[in-house]
């Protein structure tokens, strides 16, 4: 059996949720990671040596909390005053300009539920799931920058921390997106505040991204730019 080596590529994460490597035409390897608190980080990875002696180095070139500009609400639609977002999944690819575009899923960061003696209903927005597109501008010189548009809003999000999460593209270009369940094996439970499954919860959605992005960009009463509300 061959030997295996181990290098710590990057540390210091706070509840990391997803990662993906991208390699451009020039051979530059990017490592993109997300944390549950909404932070997105981009690193450049280099390597040297061969086999078990091969080593890797990482340089963090950009970090952004742009997803945390999404506003949170209570379940009745009122502003909650809660800041930040729970980010659980993303998919990255290069766009036609060679910049990085991320399709990121996020939701209300509050976590309810409870143990045997407690049912903790946080009054969090159970339709707070959002699919956003974040574009990371790779500079030829100078600083990186990020822009965001919310593509799809109103995706189910449980009273606990089950939420919209993993995303990937189909061969024909549609986006597959997983949505967490509200129950345990279909049965309402105390840990999920006895909320039953409802429309689109506990599901895999297929999204026509081209059609969605072709919609006019709208602005809501709170100044948030978006494409479509469920």
GROMACS elastic network, one bead per residue, 0.5 to 0.9 nm:
[ bonds ]
;  ai    aj funct       b0    kb
    2    52     6  0.88329   500
    3    51     6  0.87460   500
    3    52     6  0.65945   500
    4    51     6  0.82662   500
    4    52     6  0.57812   500
    5    51     6  0.82858   500
    5    52     6  0.51250   500
    5    53     6  0.72441   500
    5    54     6  0.78599   500
    5    55     6  0.85722   500
    6    52     6  0.85307   500
    6    55     6  0.84593   500
    7    55     6  0.67567   500
    7    56     6  0.68353   500
    7    57     6  0.87807   500
    8    11     6  0.70214   500
    8    56     6  0.82838   500
    8    57     6  0.87412   500
    9    45     6  0.82643   500
    9    56     6  0.65351   500
    9    57     6  0.62712   500
    9    58     6  0.59918   500
   10    13     6  0.81015   500
   10    43     6  0.88437   500
   10    57     6  0.84715   500
   10    58     6  0.65814   500
   10    59     6  0.86021   500
   10    60     6  0.87054   500
   13    16     6  0.59322   500
   13    35     6  0.71844   500
   14    35     6  0.62737   500
   14    36     6  0.74448   500
   14    37     6  0.76844   500
   15    34     6  0.88027   500
   15    35     6  0.55668   500
   15    36     6  0.55922   500
   15    37     6  0.76262   500
   16    19     6  0.82396   500
   16    33     6  0.73046   500
   16    34     6  0.58795   500
   16    36     6  0.60294   500
   16    37     6  0.86272   500
   16    88     6  0.85872   500
   17    33     6  0.76172   500
   17    34     6  0.57225   500
   17    35     6  0.52305   500
   17    36     6  0.58876   500
   17    87     6  0.73092   500
   17    88     6  0.53768   500
   17    89     6  0.67025   500
   18    32     6  0.83265   500
   18    33     6  0.57307   500
   18    34     6  0.54407   500
   18    35     6  0.72701   500
   18    36     6  0.89674   500
   18    87     6  0.88366   500
   18    88     6  0.67298   500
   18    89     6  0.56885   500
   18    90     6  0.69343   500
   18   166     6  0.84714   500
   19    31     6  0.70733   500
   19    32     6  0.55506   500
   19    34     6  0.65160   500
   19    89     6  0.84659   500
   19    90     6  0.80568   500
   19    91     6  0.87044   500
   20    30     6  0.82277   500
   20    31     6  0.59033   500
   20    32     6  0.53680   500
   20    33     6  0.66504   500
   20    90     6  0.85837   500
   20    91     6  0.75046   500
   20    92     6  0.71254   500
   21    29     6  0.67766   500
   21    30     6  0.55519   500
   21    32     6  0.63056   500
   21    33     6  0.89003   500
   21    92     6  0.84478   500
   22    28     6  0.81526   500
   22    29     6  0.57369   500
   22    30     6  0.50602   500
   22    31     6  0.65485   500
   22    32     6  0.78875   500
   22    92     6  0.76247   500
   22    93     6  0.71416   500
   22    94     6  0.81921   500
   22   100     6  0.89502   500
   23    26     6  0.79249   500
   23    27     6  0.57559   500
   23    28     6  0.54569   500
   23    30     6  0.61425   500
   23    31     6  0.89108   500
   24    27     6  0.53508   500
   24    28     6  0.55248   500
   24    29     6  0.68159   500
   24    30     6  0.82056   500
   24    94     6  0.79412   500
   24    98     6  0.79504   500
   25    28     6  0.74966   500
   28    44     6  0.71375   500
   28    45     6  0.76583   500
   28    46     6  0.80753   500
   29    43     6  0.83237   500
   29    44     6  0.57285   500
   29    45     6  0.54327   500
   29    46     6  0.71418   500
   30    42     6  0.66425   500
   30    43     6  0.55616   500
   30    45     6  0.60932   500
   31    41     6  0.80997   500
   31    42     6  0.57329   500
   31    43     6  0.50124   500
   31    44     6  0.61924   500
   31    45     6  0.67553   500
   31    58     6  0.85848   500
   31    60     6  0.88981   500
   32    40     6  0.72284   500
   32    41     6  0.57457   500
   32    43     6  0.64556   500
   32    44     6  0.89239   500
   32    92     6  0.79732   500
   33    39     6  0.83167   500
   33    40     6  0.58197   500
   33    41     6  0.53404   500
   33    42     6  0.66499   500
   33    43     6  0.84942   500
   33    90     6  0.88886   500
   34    37     6  0.83064   500
   34    38     6  0.67540   500
   34    39     6  0.57292   500
   34    41     6  0.64555   500
   34    87     6  0.70147   500
   34    88     6  0.75685   500
   34    89     6  0.75901   500
   34    90     6  0.79547   500
   35    38     6  0.56067   500
   35    39     6  0.53353   500
   35    40     6  0.66907   500
   35    41     6  0.86032   500
   35    86     6  0.81828   500
   35    87     6  0.64702   500
   35    88     6  0.74759   500
   36    39     6  0.73602   500
   36    85     6  0.76454   500
   36    86     6  0.50645   500
   36    88     6  0.60970   500
   36   106     6  0.88960   500
   36   109     6  0.83757   500
   37    65     6  0.85945   500
   37    68     6  0.82623   500
   37    84     6  0.65743   500
   37    85     6  0.60414   500
   37    86     6  0.55133   500
   37    87     6  0.64628   500
   37   109     6  0.76371   500
   38    64     6  0.84993   500
   38    65     6  0.58931   500
   38    66     6  0.79126   500
   38    67     6  0.59945   500
   38    68     6  0.59906   500
   38    84     6  0.66273   500
   38    85     6  0.54140   500
   38    86     6  0.58215   500
   38    87     6  0.50852   500
   38    88     6  0.84959   500
   38   106     6  0.78033   500
   39    63     6  0.69667   500
   39    64     6  0.58500   500
   39    66     6  0.78266   500
   39    67     6  0.76251   500
   39    68     6  0.80356   500
   39    87     6  0.80296   500
   40    62     6  0.82630   500
   40    63     6  0.55620   500
   40    64     6  0.53187   500
   40    65     6  0.63137   500
   40    66     6  0.82468   500
   40    67     6  0.84518   500
   41    60     6  0.71760   500
   41    61     6  0.78893   500
   41    62     6  0.57824   500
   41    64     6  0.65777   500
   41    65     6  0.89570   500
   42    59     6  0.85807   500
   42    60     6  0.59028   500
   42    61     6  0.58812   500
   42    62     6  0.51825   500
   42    63     6  0.62984   500
   42    64     6  0.89403   500
   43    58     6  0.61707   500
   43    59     6  0.52649   500
   43    61     6  0.54183   500
   43    62     6  0.70412   500
   43    63     6  0.89358   500
   44    57     6  0.82664   500
   44    58     6  0.56815   500
   44    59     6  0.52838   500
   44    60     6  0.64388   500
   44    61     6  0.69436   500
   45    56     6  0.68302   500
   45    57     6  0.56755   500
   45    59     6  0.66361   500
   45    60     6  0.88399   500
   46    55     6  0.84848   500
   46    56     6  0.56721   500
   46    57     6  0.52305   500
   46    58     6  0.64937   500
   46    59     6  0.85672   500
   47    54     6  0.68748   500
   47    55     6  0.55140   500
   47    57     6  0.61143   500
   47    58     6  0.88621   500
   48    53     6  0.84007   500
   48    54     6  0.55810   500
   48    55     6  0.54886   500
   48    56     6  0.66026   500
   48    57     6  0.86052   500
   49    52     6  0.84209   500
   49    53     6  0.57091   500
   49    55     6  0.63007   500
   49    56     6  0.89480   500
   50    53     6  0.54675   500
   50    55     6  0.80557   500
   51    54     6  0.54037   500
   52    55     6  0.83074   500
   60    63     6  0.77863   500
   61   143     6  0.89701   500
   61   144     6  0.79279   500
   62   143     6  0.84698   500
   62   144     6  0.64816   500
   62   145     6  0.82542   500
   63   144     6  0.89775   500
   64    67     6  0.80633   500
   64   145     6  0.84847   500
   64   146     6  0.73637   500
   65    68     6  0.55234   500
   65    69     6  0.76398   500
   65    84     6  0.85452   500
   66    69     6  0.56353   500
   66    70     6  0.81566   500
   66   134     6  0.81775   500
   66   146     6  0.73143   500
   66   147     6  0.75900   500
   66   148     6  0.71703   500
   67    70     6  0.60405   500
   67    84     6  0.78241   500
   67    85     6  0.68756   500
   67    87     6  0.81715   500
   67   104     6  0.83048   500
   67   106     6  0.77383   500
   67   132     6  0.79548   500
   67   134     6  0.81845   500
   67   148     6  0.76356   500
   68    71     6  0.76361   500
   68    83     6  0.70565   500
   68    85     6  0.53345   500
   68    86     6  0.86397   500
   69    83     6  0.82222   500
   69    84     6  0.73072   500
   69    85     6  0.83910   500
   69   224     6  0.88237   500
   70    83     6  0.84829   500
   70    84     6  0.76373   500
   70    85     6  0.73613   500
   70   130     6  0.89418   500
   70   150     6  0.86231   500
   70   224     6  0.74595   500
   71    79     6  0.79086   500
   71    80     6  0.85324   500
   71    81     6  0.82281   500
   71    82     6  0.79406   500
   71    83     6  0.71862   500
   71    84     6  0.80293   500
   71    85     6  0.85026   500
   71   108     6  0.86820   500
   71   222     6  0.84302   500
   71   224     6  0.81619   500
   72    78     6  0.88105   500
   72    79     6  0.64271   500
   72    80     6  0.59224   500
   72    81     6  0.69323   500
   72    82     6  0.60168   500
   72    83     6  0.69007   500
   72    84     6  0.80611   500
   72    85     6  0.80205   500
   72   107     6  0.83077   500
   72   108     6  0.60395   500
   72   109     6  0.84556   500
   72   124     6  0.84189   500
   72   125     6  0.75267   500
   72   128     6  0.74423   500
   73    76     6  0.77649   500
   73    77     6  0.55681   500
   73    78     6  0.54540   500
   73    81     6  0.74377   500
   73    82     6  0.76528   500
   73   108     6  0.78471   500
   73   123     6  0.89465   500
   73   124     6  0.69130   500
   73   125     6  0.57661   500
   73   128     6  0.77949   500
   74    77     6  0.53466   500
   74    78     6  0.53707   500
   74    79     6  0.61518   500
   74    80     6  0.52235   500
   74    81     6  0.89397   500
   74   122     6  0.85293   500
   74   123     6  0.56047   500
   74   126     6  0.84829   500
   75    78     6  0.74002   500
   75   123     6  0.54652   500
   75   124     6  0.53828   500
   75   126     6  0.63125   500
   75   127     6  0.78892   500
   75   128     6  0.88784   500
   76    79     6  0.89436   500
   76   123     6  0.81597   500
   76   124     6  0.89079   500
   76   125     6  0.76140   500
   77    80     6  0.85226   500
   77   125     6  0.74591   500
   79    82     6  0.81776   500
   80    83     6  0.85009   500
   80   124     6  0.81498   500
   82    85     6  0.88588   500
   82   108     6  0.82355   500
   82   109     6  0.79428   500
   82   110     6  0.80909   500
   83   108     6  0.87399   500
   83   109     6  0.79427   500
   84   108     6  0.77539   500
   84   109     6  0.64306   500
   85   106     6  0.60829   500
   85   107     6  0.56682   500
   85   108     6  0.54865   500
   85   110     6  0.85018   500
   86   105     6  0.84427   500
   86   106     6  0.52772   500
   86   107     6  0.52098   500
   86   108     6  0.60151   500
   86   110     6  0.80144   500
   86   161     6  0.85717   500
   86   163     6  0.86969   500
   87    90     6  0.83405   500
   87   104     6  0.73960   500
   87   105     6  0.59264   500
   87   107     6  0.67591   500
   87   109     6  0.82838   500
   87   164     6  0.87400   500
   87   165     6  0.76508   500
   88   104     6  0.80622   500
   88   105     6  0.62411   500
   88   106     6  0.63286   500
   88   107     6  0.85633   500
   88   163     6  0.77992   500
   88   164     6  0.72374   500
   88   166     6  0.70289   500
   89   103     6  0.83834   500
   89   104     6  0.59787   500
   89   105     6  0.54156   500
   89   106     6  0.76007   500
   89   164     6  0.77561   500
   89   167     6  0.64125   500
   90   102     6  0.63628   500
   90   103     6  0.52556   500
   90   105     6  0.60921   500
   90   165     6  0.75206   500
   90   166     6  0.63413   500
   90   167     6  0.57854   500
   90   168     6  0.79205   500
   91   101     6  0.83109   500
   91   102     6  0.55870   500
   91   103     6  0.52482   500
   91   104     6  0.67524   500
   91   166     6  0.80018   500
   91   167     6  0.58575   500
   91   168     6  0.59226   500
   91   169     6  0.81136   500
   92   100     6  0.66918   500
   92   101     6  0.57022   500
   92   103     6  0.64985   500
   92   104     6  0.86526   500
   92   168     6  0.88699   500
   93    99     6  0.84110   500
   93   100     6  0.57554   500
   93   101     6  0.56009   500
   93   102     6  0.67069   500
   93   103     6  0.88472   500
   94    97     6  0.76685   500
   94    98     6  0.54113   500
   94    99     6  0.54763   500
   94   101     6  0.59722   500
   94   102     6  0.87584   500
   95    98     6  0.53388   500
   95    99     6  0.55433   500
   95   100     6  0.61136   500
   95   101     6  0.62375   500
   95   135     6  0.87094   500
   96    99     6  0.74623   500
   97   100     6  0.87018   500
   98   137     6  0.85630   500
   98   138     6  0.77504   500
   99   135     6  0.71071   500
   99   136     6  0.60391   500
   99   137     6  0.52737   500
   99   138     6  0.55035   500
   99   139     6  0.87049   500
  100   134     6  0.82850   500
  100   135     6  0.58021   500
  100   136     6  0.50774   500
  100   137     6  0.67538   500
  100   138     6  0.73610   500
  101   133     6  0.67623   500
  101   134     6  0.57031   500
  101   136     6  0.61470   500
  101   137     6  0.87016   500
  102   132     6  0.79729   500
  102   133     6  0.55837   500
  102   134     6  0.50138   500
  102   135     6  0.62402   500
  102   136     6  0.78708   500
  103   131     6  0.67189   500
  103   132     6  0.56978   500
  103   134     6  0.64673   500
  103   135     6  0.88623   500
  103   167     6  0.76257   500
  103   168     6  0.88643   500
  104   130     6  0.81026   500
  104   131     6  0.57085   500
  104   132     6  0.51740   500
  104   133     6  0.62246   500
  104   134     6  0.71971   500
  104   165     6  0.84243   500
  104   166     6  0.88321   500
  104   167     6  0.79997   500
  105   129     6  0.71035   500
  105   130     6  0.57219   500
  105   132     6  0.63842   500
  105   133     6  0.89870   500
  105   163     6  0.87145   500
  105   164     6  0.60227   500
  105   165     6  0.57499   500
  105   166     6  0.76284   500
  105   167     6  0.79277   500
  105   177     6  0.86362   500
  106   109     6  0.84280   500
  106   128     6  0.80225   500
  106   129     6  0.57314   500
  106   130     6  0.54170   500
  106   131     6  0.67486   500
  106   132     6  0.79627   500
  106   163     6  0.77698   500
  106   164     6  0.66766   500
  106   165     6  0.74008   500
  107   110     6  0.87893   500
  107   125     6  0.85249   500
  107   126     6  0.88341   500
  107   127     6  0.83595   500
  107   128     6  0.51098   500
  107   130     6  0.61821   500
  107   155     6  0.85758   500
  107   156     6  0.88620   500
  107   157     6  0.68515   500
  107   163     6  0.67785   500
  107   164     6  0.72779   500
  108   111     6  0.83348   500
  108   124     6  0.67315   500
  108   125     6  0.65891   500
  108   126     6  0.81868   500
  108   127     6  0.88550   500
  108   128     6  0.57463   500
  108   129     6  0.72937   500
  108   157     6  0.78633   500
  108   161     6  0.88940   500
  108   163     6  0.89591   500
  109   124     6  0.85226   500
  109   161     6  0.80360   500
  110   122     6  0.70028   500
  110   123     6  0.89879   500
  110   124     6  0.65178   500
  110   159     6  0.83894   500
  110   160     6  0.80022   500
  110   161     6  0.76109   500
  111   120     6  0.86658   500
  111   121     6  0.87397   500
  111   122     6  0.71489   500
  111   124     6  0.81251   500
  111   158     6  0.87963   500
  111   159     6  0.67126   500
  111   161     6  0.53243   500
  112   119     6  0.78184   500
  112   120     6  0.50912   500
  112   121     6  0.54617   500
  112   122     6  0.53624   500
  112   123     6  0.84246   500
  112   124     6  0.80881   500
  112   158     6  0.86624   500
  112   159     6  0.53844   500
  112   161     6  0.72535   500
  112   191     6  0.80442   500
  112   192     6  0.73549   500
  112   193     6  0.75245   500
  113   118     6  0.79118   500
  113   119     6  0.55556   500
  113   121     6  0.63891   500
  113   122     6  0.81863   500
  113   159     6  0.62880   500
  113   161     6  0.83986   500
  113   189     6  0.89735   500
  113   190     6  0.66736   500
  113   193     6  0.52762   500
  113   194     6  0.87712   500
  114   117     6  0.74736   500
  114   118     6  0.50384   500
  114   120     6  0.53517   500
  114   121     6  0.84826   500
  114   160     6  0.83826   500
  114   190     6  0.65651   500
  114   192     6  0.74443   500
  114   193     6  0.74564   500
  115   118     6  0.53454   500
  115   119     6  0.68430   500
  115   120     6  0.86977   500
  115   190     6  0.72906   500
  115   191     6  0.62248   500
  116   119     6  0.78381   500
  116   190     6  0.74260   500
  116   191     6  0.81079   500
  118   190     6  0.80986   500
  118   191     6  0.86947   500
  119   190     6  0.61214   500
  119   191     6  0.69459   500
  119   192     6  0.81659   500
  119   193     6  0.58652   500
  119   194     6  0.86592   500
  120   123     6  0.89991   500
  120   159     6  0.86036   500
  120   160     6  0.88136   500
  120   190     6  0.89078   500
  120   191     6  0.84024   500
  120   192     6  0.87529   500
  120   193     6  0.68541   500
  121   124     6  0.76894   500
  121   159     6  0.67395   500
  121   160     6  0.85503   500
  121   192     6  0.87310   500
  121   193     6  0.62838   500
  122   125     6  0.88915   500
  122   159     6  0.72422   500
  122   160     6  0.88606   500
  123   126     6  0.83514   500
  123   159     6  0.78404   500
  124   127     6  0.88355   500
  124   128     6  0.82261   500
  124   157     6  0.88901   500
  124   158     6  0.86920   500
  124   159     6  0.67354   500
  125   128     6  0.52157   500
  125   129     6  0.86834   500
  125   156     6  0.87058   500
  125   157     6  0.73668   500
  125   158     6  0.85481   500
  125   159     6  0.81616   500
  126   129     6  0.78180   500
  126   154     6  0.83828   500
  126   155     6  0.81484   500
  126   156     6  0.56034   500
  126   158     6  0.56897   500
  126   159     6  0.65611   500
  127   130     6  0.86612   500
  127   153     6  0.79221   500
  127   155     6  0.52061   500
  127   157     6  0.56202   500
  127   158     6  0.83959   500
  128   153     6  0.70700   500
  128   154     6  0.54401   500
  128   155     6  0.61184   500
  128   156     6  0.64804   500
  128   157     6  0.60697   500
  128   163     6  0.88614   500
  129   152     6  0.83721   500
  129   153     6  0.61767   500
  129   154     6  0.55840   500
  129   156     6  0.56924   500
  129   157     6  0.57765   500
  129   163     6  0.67989   500
  129   164     6  0.59163   500
  129   179     6  0.86900   500
  130   150     6  0.68556   500
  130   151     6  0.75085   500
  130   152     6  0.56693   500
  130   154     6  0.64427   500
  130   155     6  0.61169   500
  130   156     6  0.89880   500
  130   164     6  0.76507   500
  131   149     6  0.89816   500
  131   150     6  0.61099   500
  131   151     6  0.56427   500
  131   152     6  0.50961   500
  131   153     6  0.65578   500
  131   155     6  0.82531   500
  131   164     6  0.82832   500
  131   177     6  0.89278   500
  132   148     6  0.67935   500
  132   149     6  0.57404   500
  132   151     6  0.52487   500
  132   152     6  0.69783   500
  132   153     6  0.85710   500
  132   226     6  0.86073   500
  133   147     6  0.82787   500
  133   148     6  0.56361   500
  133   149     6  0.54112   500
  133   150     6  0.62207   500
  133   151     6  0.66644   500
  134   146     6  0.66234   500
  134   147     6  0.56205   500
  134   149     6  0.66997   500
  134   150     6  0.85863   500
  135   145     6  0.82866   500
  135   146     6  0.55843   500
  135   147     6  0.53359   500
  135   148     6  0.64283   500
  135   149     6  0.88364   500
  136   144     6  0.70768   500
  136   145     6  0.58639   500
  136   147     6  0.68256   500
  137   143     6  0.88625   500
  137   144     6  0.57633   500
  137   145     6  0.53244   500
  137   146     6  0.62144   500
  137   147     6  0.82938   500
  138   141     6  0.86503   500
  138   143     6  0.81860   500
  138   144     6  0.57180   500
  138   145     6  0.75349   500
  139   142     6  0.61116   500
  139   143     6  0.63234   500
  139   144     6  0.57635   500
  139   145     6  0.82104   500
  140   143     6  0.88461   500
  141   144     6  0.87463   500
  148   225     6  0.86264   500
  149   217     6  0.84520   500
  149   224     6  0.87285   500
  149   225     6  0.61557   500
  149   226     6  0.58001   500
  149   227     6  0.76681   500
  150   153     6  0.70753   500
  150   224     6  0.83010   500
  150   225     6  0.65028   500
  150   227     6  0.63603   500
  150   228     6  0.81122   500
  151   209     6  0.86265   500
  151   212     6  0.68127   500
  151   213     6  0.69676   500
  151   217     6  0.89679   500
  151   225     6  0.88933   500
  151   226     6  0.56331   500
  151   228     6  0.60594   500
  151   229     6  0.83918   500
  152   155     6  0.75858   500
  152   212     6  0.80554   500
  152   226     6  0.73001   500
  152   227     6  0.64027   500
  152   228     6  0.50950   500
  152   229     6  0.58447   500
  152   230     6  0.71403   500
  153   226     6  0.78948   500
  153   227     6  0.83260   500
  153   228     6  0.63921   500
  153   230     6  0.61072   500
  154   157     6  0.87600   500
  154   228     6  0.89252   500
  154   229     6  0.58972   500
  154   230     6  0.52014   500
  155   163     6  0.84610   500
  155   164     6  0.70975   500
  155   179     6  0.78060   500
  155   200     6  0.75016   500
  155   201     6  0.80847   500
  155   229     6  0.86921   500
  155   230     6  0.69975   500
  156   163     6  0.68912   500
  156   164     6  0.72442   500
  156   179     6  0.71424   500
  156   180     6  0.79272   500
  156   181     6  0.86100   500
  156   182     6  0.87165   500
  156   198     6  0.83083   500
  156   199     6  0.79989   500
  156   200     6  0.66791   500
  156   201     6  0.56398   500
  156   202     6  0.87536   500
  157   160     6  0.82064   500
  157   161     6  0.75417   500
  157   162     6  0.63258   500
  157   164     6  0.67258   500
  157   179     6  0.77569   500
  157   180     6  0.70342   500
  157   181     6  0.79829   500
  157   182     6  0.76149   500
  157   201     6  0.75006   500
  158   161     6  0.61431   500
  158   162     6  0.53605   500
  158   163     6  0.61360   500
  158   180     6  0.73487   500
  158   181     6  0.68276   500
  158   182     6  0.50382   500
  158   183     6  0.84369   500
  158   192     6  0.69963   500
  158   193     6  0.87813   500
  158   195     6  0.77644   500
  158   201     6  0.82496   500
  159   162     6  0.77328   500
  159   182     6  0.73657   500
  159   191     6  0.87084   500
  159   192     6  0.56673   500
  159   193     6  0.62735   500
  159   194     6  0.88445   500
  159   195     6  0.74294   500
  160   163     6  0.85441   500
  160   182     6  0.79713   500
  160   191     6  0.70627   500
  160   192     6  0.52137   500
  160   193     6  0.74620   500
  161   180     6  0.85282   500
  161   192     6  0.85540   500
  162   165     6  0.84137   500
  162   179     6  0.78510   500
  162   181     6  0.61951   500
  162   182     6  0.70283   500
  162   192     6  0.88599   500
  163   178     6  0.83918   500
  163   179     6  0.56903   500
  163   181     6  0.73556   500
  163   182     6  0.87119   500
  163   201     6  0.85503   500
  163   202     6  0.88798   500
  164   167     6  0.88978   500
  164   177     6  0.72752   500
  164   178     6  0.57786   500
  164   180     6  0.57140   500
  164   201     6  0.88297   500
  165   177     6  0.69483   500
  165   178     6  0.55535   500
  165   179     6  0.61499   500
  165   180     6  0.72075   500
  166   176     6  0.81297   500
  166   177     6  0.58565   500
  166   178     6  0.53973   500
  166   179     6  0.80306   500
  167   175     6  0.67297   500
  167   176     6  0.54410   500
  167   178     6  0.65201   500
  168   174     6  0.84849   500
  168   175     6  0.57185   500
  168   176     6  0.52830   500
  168   177     6  0.68264   500
  169   172     6  0.78829   500
  169   173     6  0.57571   500
  169   174     6  0.55889   500
  169   176     6  0.58748   500
  169   177     6  0.88203   500
  170   173     6  0.52875   500
  170   174     6  0.53373   500
  170   175     6  0.61996   500
  170   176     6  0.68267   500
  170   206     6  0.87442   500
  171   174     6  0.75915   500
  173   208     6  0.77444   500
  173   209     6  0.75636   500
  173   210     6  0.82022   500
  174   206     6  0.64104   500
  174   207     6  0.56011   500
  174   209     6  0.58479   500
  174   210     6  0.78831   500
  175   205     6  0.79878   500
  175   206     6  0.55613   500
  175   208     6  0.65384   500
  175   209     6  0.63567   500
  176   204     6  0.66892   500
  176   205     6  0.56520   500
  176   207     6  0.63386   500
  177   203     6  0.84001   500
  177   204     6  0.55877   500
  177   205     6  0.51004   500
  177   206     6  0.63878   500
  177   207     6  0.75532   500
  178   202     6  0.77490   500
  178   203     6  0.60664   500
  178   205     6  0.63231   500
  178   206     6  0.89957   500
  179   200     6  0.73318   500
  179   201     6  0.58421   500
  179   202     6  0.53907   500
  179   203     6  0.52290   500
  179   204     6  0.60969   500
  179   205     6  0.75636   500
  180   201     6  0.61476   500
  180   203     6  0.69585   500
  180   204     6  0.88859   500
  181   184     6  0.77240   500
  181   185     6  0.86776   500
  181   186     6  0.81778   500
  181   196     6  0.89541   500
  181   197     6  0.66650   500
  181   198     6  0.89484   500
  181   200     6  0.89401   500
  181   201     6  0.52281   500
  181   203     6  0.73961   500
  182   186     6  0.79558   500
  182   187     6  0.87041   500
  182   188     6  0.73216   500
  182   189     6  0.86549   500
  182   192     6  0.64079   500
  182   193     6  0.88077   500
  182   194     6  0.83479   500
  182   195     6  0.60970   500
  182   196     6  0.60212   500
  182   197     6  0.51961   500
  182   198     6  0.79660   500
  182   201     6  0.66014   500
  182   202     6  0.68587   500
  183   186     6  0.52070   500
  183   187     6  0.52889   500
  183   189     6  0.60432   500
  183   191     6  0.86087   500
  183   192     6  0.63366   500
  183   193     6  0.88851   500
  183   194     6  0.74594   500
  183   195     6  0.67434   500
  183   196     6  0.60093   500
  183   197     6  0.61996   500
  183   202     6  0.84292   500
  184   187     6  0.52511   500
  184   188     6  0.63532   500
  184   189     6  0.63281   500
  184   191     6  0.87666   500
  184   192     6  0.80848   500
  185   188     6  0.85141   500
  186   196     6  0.75754   500
  186   197     6  0.69031   500
  186   202     6  0.89178   500
  187   194     6  0.83299   500
  187   195     6  0.88656   500
  187   196     6  0.69571   500
  187   197     6  0.82015   500
  188   191     6  0.86940   500
  188   192     6  0.70600   500
  188   193     6  0.76186   500
  188   195     6  0.55430   500
  188   196     6  0.50971   500
  188   197     6  0.77043   500
  189   192     6  0.54226   500
  189   193     6  0.62836   500
  189   195     6  0.72800   500
  189   196     6  0.83915   500
  190   194     6  0.52866   500
  190   195     6  0.85778   500
  191   194     6  0.74335   500
  192   195     6  0.62817   500
  192   196     6  0.88602   500
  195   198     6  0.87712   500
  197   200     6  0.83061   500
  197   201     6  0.59009   500
  197   202     6  0.71475   500
  198   201     6  0.56246   500
  198   202     6  0.83684   500
  199   202     6  0.87585   500
  199   203     6  0.89130   500
  200   203     6  0.56799   500
  200   204     6  0.80809   500
  200   205     6  0.78525   500
  201   204     6  0.86951   500
  207   210     6  0.88381   500
  207   211     6  0.87373   500
  207   212     6  0.79330   500
  208   211     6  0.55359   500
  208   212     6  0.62233   500
  208   213     6  0.87450   500
  209   213     6  0.59921   500
  209   214     6  0.84103   500
  210   213     6  0.52961   500
  210   214     6  0.61011   500
  210   215     6  0.89308   500
  211   214     6  0.51297   500
  211   215     6  0.66979   500
  212   215     6  0.55649   500
  212   216     6  0.89690   500
  212   227     6  0.68831   500
  212   228     6  0.74378   500
  213   216     6  0.79195   500
  213   217     6  0.85009   500
  213   227     6  0.70416   500
  214   217     6  0.86940   500
  214   227     6  0.86507   500
  215   218     6  0.88641   500
  215   227     6  0.61567   500
  215   228     6  0.78888   500
  216   226     6  0.87532   500
  216   227     6  0.64826   500
  217   225     6  0.65583   500
  217   226     6  0.57516   500
  217   227     6  0.51180   500
  217   228     6  0.84726   500
  218   224     6  0.81929   500
  218   225     6  0.56022   500
  218   226     6  0.53610   500
  218   227     6  0.59521   500
  218   228     6  0.80971   500
  219   222     6  0.78363   500
  219   223     6  0.56946   500
  219   224     6  0.54001   500
  219   226     6  0.62876   500
  219   227     6  0.86234   500
  220   223     6  0.53944   500
  220   224     6  0.54633   500
  220   225     6  0.66794   500
  220   226     6  0.78221   500
  221   224     6  0.74702   500
  226   229     6  0.80588   500
